[in-house]
Every structure is written in structure tokens, then in C-alpha cells.
């Protein structure tokens, strides 16, 4: 249903979702992710954990950015750079899938 097509750079309109082959466990404040495709574990905290929670349903990158700016004390331009890089890394590692670009 979803493809793991690499879109670079990820735009505001890009729709992403957590990959189905990833298991997650919440060990507050850290969320541990296990990529079942390659058996690699990852740990995310704070903003990364919040982004992961948002990715549980398909969501536009713009909506992720709006949520993070609203919930965390972060400059919008810094948020944009870091969240885009994080989402791009999640996609590159097979932890998130790109669904489409919303038009």
C-alpha cells in the first residue's frame, strides 16, 4: 500500500507514515524502534519520539512541522531543518515510508 520511495528533499506536501515493518516500545522518555527488515534498533527521544507518534497515521510534513513548533520551544526555521533531516533519515533507514505528495 505504501512505497518506500526516496524523495529528496522532502517537501511540506510529502505524506509520510511509520513503516509497517517497525516495532516500537515506549520506555519514556525514549522510544525504541526495531526495524524488522534488518534487525537494527534505534532510540529516539523528545522531539524524535513526538515525530514518531505523529507518523502512526499518514501525515504531511507540514503538519508535523506545525505540531512540533506549537509543542516545543523551537525556532520555526531550525525546526524545519531538523525535522526534515530526521524524516529523511527515517525514510532512508526504512523506518518510515513516503506515501505521496499532497497536491
C-alpha positions as CSV (number, residue, x, y, z in Angstrom):
1,X,0.0,0.0,0.0
2,X,2.8,2.4,0.9
3,X,6.1,2.7,-1.0
4,X,9.5,3.3,0.4
5,X,10.3,5.6,-2.4
6,X,13.1,8.0,-1.5
7,X,12.0,11.6,-2.1
8,X,14.8,14.1,-1.6
9,X,14.4,16.7,-0.5
10,X,11.2,16.1,1.4
11,X,8.7,18.9,0.8
12,X,5.9,20.3,3.0
13,X,3.4,18.3,0.9
14,X,5.1,15.0,1.3
15,X,3.0,12.5,3.2
16,X,4.9,10.0,5.4
17,X,3.9,7.2,7.7
18,X,5.7,4.8,10.0
19,X,6.8,1.7,8.1
20,X,4.8,-1.4,8.9
21,X,7.9,-3.5,9.4
22,X,8.9,-1.5,12.5
23,X,8.1,-2.4,16.1
24,X,8.2,0.4,18.7
25,X,8.3,0.3,22.5
26,X,7.9,3.3,24.8
27,X,10.5,3.5,27.5
28,X,9.8,7.1,28.5
29,X,11.4,9.4,27.7
30,X,12.9,7.2,24.9
31,X,11.1,5.2,22.2
32,X,13.0,2.2,20.9
33,X,12.4,1.2,17.3
34,X,13.2,-2.2,15.8
35,X,13.4,-2.4,12.1
36,X,12.3,-5.9,11.4
37,X,13.8,-5.8,7.8
38,X,17.3,-5.5,9.1
39,X,17.1,-6.2,12.8
40,X,18.6,-2.8,13.7
41,X,17.4,-1.0,16.9
42,X,17.1,2.8,17.1
43,X,16.3,5.0,20.0
44,X,14.5,8.4,19.7
45,X,13.7,10.9,22.5
46,X,11.8,14.2,22.9
47,X,11.1,15.7,19.5
48,X,12.0,12.5,17.7
49,X,9.6,10.5,19.9
50,X,6.9,13.0,19.2
51,X,7.5,12.8,15.4
52,X,7.4,9.1,15.6
53,X,4.0,9.3,17.4
54,X,2.7,11.6,14.6
55,X,3.9,9.1,12.0
56,X,1.5,6.4,13.2
57,X,-1.0,7.7,10.7
58,X,-0.1,9.2,7.3
59,X,0.7,12.8,7.8
60,X,2.0,15.7,5.7
61,X,5.5,17.0,6.7
62,X,3.8,20.5,7.0
63,X,1.5,19.1,9.8
64,X,4.5,17.6,11.6
65,X,6.3,20.9,11.5
66,X,3.3,22.8,12.8
67,X,2.8,20.4,15.6
68,X,6.5,20.5,16.7
69,X,6.7,24.3,16.6
70,X,3.4,24.5,18.7
71,X,4.5,21.9,21.3
72,X,8.3,22.6,21.7
73,X,10.3,25.8,22.3
74,X,12.0,25.8,18.9
75,X,12.6,28.4,16.2
76,X,10.5,27.5,13.1
77,X,13.5,27.6,10.7
78,X,15.5,25.3,13.0
79,X,12.5,23.0,13.4
80,X,12.1,22.8,9.6
81,X,15.7,21.9,9.0
82,X,16.0,19.3,11.8
83,X,12.6,17.7,11.3
84,X,13.1,17.4,7.6
85,X,16.5,15.8,8.1
86,X,15.1,13.4,10.7
87,X,12.2,12.4,8.5
88,X,14.5,11.9,5.6
89,X,16.8,9.7,7.8
90,X,13.7,7.7,8.9
91,X,12.8,7.1,5.3
92,X,16.4,6.3,4.3
93,X,16.7,3.7,7.1
94,X,13.3,2.1,6.2
95,X,11.6,3.2,9.4
96,X,9.1,5.4,7.6
97,X,7.5,5.3,4.1
98,X,6.6,8.1,1.7
99,X,3.0,7.7,0.7
100,X,2.7,10.6,-1.8
101,X,2.9,14.3,-2.2
102,X,-0.4,16.0,-1.3
103,X,-1.4,18.4,-4.1
